[in-house]
Amino acid sequence: MAALIRASVLATLTDAQKMKLREALPPEARSFMAQAPEAEGWVPTSLLARFLAEAQALSQVRTARSRAQMQADVLLEGVPALQGAGPREVVARLPWFYSEVHQGGRISLSDVTEGKAVVHVLARYPYPDWYTEVLPMWLRRALERAGGKEVQVRHHPPVPPGEPWLHHYDLSWKP
């Protein structure tokens, strides 16, 4: 997955932007940029997030929402298992996809019907906008690409003192 994300991002940059990106990255991220990991290889999420953030800084994408949309589109391009799936199938595959992209944490589903679902994400990710912007945008774009209409994604942040890392997302769409 990381190799597909890397290739998708690099394909959007000019040679000059790639040079600037290389200079902006720490050494461990430079090696990721220089050579793609194996197809099933693991890249730490923090490294991938840094790579994406630096690449986005070089583009015209400036708002958190547009950065989230770019990340969502890049992630969706690299997921052949979601190609051709309808909205309900995309939702059903979320736990598998999450385990392919992230180490640690988990996704569970409830109330999955044709047109709605609740997604529960239990994870401690160091970038809060990932929960509030990137994941909701990814969910929205995935459902739209799968044919969902009037897609709605509502994020409910954790409510301490219960589960301090449990996020809920209400999804709805029209087939």
C-alpha positions in Angstrom: 0.0 0.0 0.0 2.8 2.5 0.9 4.4 1.8 -2.5 1.2 2.7 -4.3 0.7 5.8 -2.3 4.4 6.8 -2.9 4.0 6.3 -6.6 0.7 8.2 -6.8 2.1 11.2 -5.0 5.4 11.3 -7.0 3.4 11.1 -10.2 1.7 14.4 -9.4 5.0 16.3 -8.8 7.4 18.0 -11.2 11.1 17.2 -11.1 11.7 20.5 -9.4 9.1 19.7 -6.7 10.6 16.3 -6.2 14.0 17.9 -5.6 12.4 20.3 -3.0 10.6 17.4 -1.4 13.8 15.4 -1.1 15.5 18.3 0.6 12.6 18.9 3.0 12.4 15.2 4.2 14.4 13.7 7.1 16.9 11.0 6.1 14.6 8.0 6.8 11.9 9.6 4.6 14.4 10.3 1.8 15.1 6.6 1.5 11.4 5.9 1.2 11.2 8.5 -1.5 14.3 7.2 -3.3 13.2 3.5 -3.4 9.7 2.1 -3.1 9.1 -0.4 -0.4 8.1 -3.9 -1.4 4.5 -4.3 -2.4 3.7 -5.9 1.0 6.4 -3.9 2.9 5.6 -1.8 5.9 6.3 1.9 6.3 5.5 3.6 9.6 2.4 5.7 9.5 4.4 8.7 10.9 6.9 8.5 8.0 4.1 8.2 5.4 2.3 11.2 7.0 5.4 13.3 6.9 6.0 12.4 3.3 2.4 13.3 2.4 2.5 16.6 4.4 5.8 17.7 2.7 4.5 16.8 -0.8 1.2 18.7 -0.1 3.2 21.7 1.0 4.7 21.9 -2.5 1.3 21.8 -4.2 -1.5 24.4 -4.5 -3.4 22.4 -1.9 -3.6 24.7 1.1 -6.7 24.0 3.2 -7.1 21.1 5.6 -10.1 20.0 3.7 -8.3 20.0 0.3 -5.3 18.3 1.8 -7.7 15.7 3.2 -9.3 15.3 -0.2 -5.9 14.8 -1.8 -4.9 12.2 0.7 -8.2 10.4 0.3 -7.9 10.3 -3.5 -4.3 9.0 -3.3 -5.3 6.3 -0.8 -8.3 5.3 -3.0 -6.2 5.0 -6.1 -4.0 2.4 -4.4 -6.8 0.1 -3.3 -7.7 -2.3 -6.1 -9.9 -4.3 -3.6 -12.3 -1.4 -3.5 -12.6 -0.9 -7.3 -16.0 -2.0 -8.6 -17.5 -2.4 -5.1 -20.8 -0.7 -4.2 -21.1 1.5 -1.1 -22.2 -1.2 1.2 -19.3 -3.5 0.1 -16.8 -0.6 0.6 -18.1 -0.2 4.2 -17.9 -4.0 4.8 -14.2 -3.9 3.6 -13.1 -1.1 5.9 -11.7 -3.3 8.7 -9.6 -5.1 6.2 -8.4 -1.9 4.5 -7.5 -0.3 7.8 -5.4 -3.2 9.0 -3.6 -3.1 5.6 -2.7 0.6 6.1 -2.2 1.0 9.8 -0.5 -1.0 12.5 -2.4 -0.7 15.8 -5.9 0.2 16.4 -9.0 -1.3 14.8 -12.2 -0.5 13.0 -15.5 -2.2 13.8 -18.8 -1.7 12.1 -22.4 -1.6 13.3 -25.8 -0.9 11.9 -24.7 -1.6 8.3 -27.6 -1.5 5.9 -28.1 -0.3 2.4 -27.8 3.4 2.9 -26.2 3.7 6.4 -23.5 2.4 8.7 -21.7 3.3 11.9 -17.9 3.0 11.9 -16.0 2.8 15.1 -12.3 3.6 15.0 -10.2 2.8 18.1 -6.7 4.1 17.6 -4.3 6.6 18.9 -3.0 8.5 15.9 -0.7 11.5 16.5 -2.3 13.7 13.9 -5.8 14.9 15.1 -6.8 16.2 11.7 -6.5 12.6 10.4 -9.7 11.8 12.4 -11.5 15.1 11.8 -10.6 15.7 8.1 -8.7 12.9 6.3 -10.7 9.8 7.4 -14.1 11.5 7.0 -13.1 12.7 3.5 -11.7 9.3 2.6 -15.0 7.7 3.7 -17.0 10.3 1.7 -14.9 9.9 -1.5 -14.9 6.1 -1.2 -18.6 6.0 -1.0 -19.1 8.5 -3.8 -16.7 6.5 -6.0 -18.7 3.4 -5.2 -21.8 5.0 -6.5 -23.2 6.5 -3.3 -25.3 9.7 -3.7 -25.8 12.5 -1.2 -23.1 11.0 1.0 -22.9 12.2 4.6 -20.1 11.5 7.1 -20.5 12.7 10.6 -17.6 12.4 13.0 -18.1 12.0 16.8 -14.9 12.5 18.7 -14.0 10.4 21.8 -15.8 11.3 25.0 -13.6 10.9 28.0 -13.6 9.3 30.5 -14.9 6.3 28.6 -12.8 5.3 25.6 -10.4 8.2 25.1 -9.3 7.0 21.6 -12.7 5.7 20.2 -14.0 7.8 17.3 -17.5 7.2 15.8 -18.5 8.0 12.2 -22.2 8.0 11.1 -22.3 7.3 7.4 -25.3 7.7 5.2 -25.8 7.6 1.4 -28.4 7.0 -1.2 -27.8 4.1 -3.6 
